[in-house]
Amino acid sequence: MPGLMDGRAGLVTGAAHGIGRACAIRFGQEGAKVVVSDLESAREAAEETVAAIRDAGGEATFFPCDVSRSADQEALVAHVVERYGRIDFAHNNAGIGVHAPLAETSDEDFDRVIAVNLRGTFLGMKHQIRAMLRNPGPNRGAIVNTSSNAGLRGVHMIGAYAASKHGVNGLTKNAAIEYAEQGIRVNAVCPAAIMTRLMSDLPEDRQAEIMAPQALKRPGDPMEVAAAVVWLCSDEASFVTGLPMPVDAGSVAGW
């Protein structure tokens, strides 16, 4: 039975761990050729993601990228195109967070979060869209950005992160309406508490606080986000663009 992404090639950033790793593996399981990307310092873990894809019969390679650097983003996209002839999908997932009240957040931490989460998403889409526009139509490509339920509402103690993710949703909507007629779809996923390192490293009381607004009182698994990301990149979602999709156990539905 063919996979949802058979014959397609693309990239996942922040793919050494967590949601990025899960999404890269799921893309591979669905038949895609995947360029796994993360910082050079995360090469060992990223190569483990590559190995997991290959062990499952998929095709993958690692390419390092600091998403906050335009030259790195351009090189990453060029690598996908050079290796596979085109880029059909991209998952802009790399992100960081800082837990502190707004007035106690340092200027340096705020700038770092914006550089990775917001500037990184902007630079990724910029170079990905340019390459996708060279694909034959009518469907030239699909992009999914990792936002957060903190991009849909305020969340205590993560003001810089929330600001960056609200920005990611804005960029997602703008790119969606600007490139829809040229055959490129752009969406975002907005997870709640997912058991990644960003979550597991927190004290249990902070984890409970983050999960409190959820209707389902458990952390999500990264593979539960991956299912949504891959679907949004597939033809099954051909009429979906500009959507910040909650994958959040009901946290934004009400509390």
Secondary structure, 3 states (H helix, E strand, C coil): CCCCCCCCEEEECCCCCHHHHHHHHHHHHCCCEEEEEECHHHHHHHHHHHHHHHHCCCEEEEEECCCCCHHHHHHHHHHHHHHHCCCCEEEECCCCCCCECHHHCCHHHHHHHHHHHHHHHHHHHHHHHHHHCCCCCCCCEEEEEECCHHHCCCCCCEHHHHHHHHHHHHHHHHHHHHHHHHCEEEEEEEECCECCHHHHCCCHHHHHHHHCCCCCCCCECHHHHHHHHHHHHCHHHCCCCCCEEEECCCCCCCC
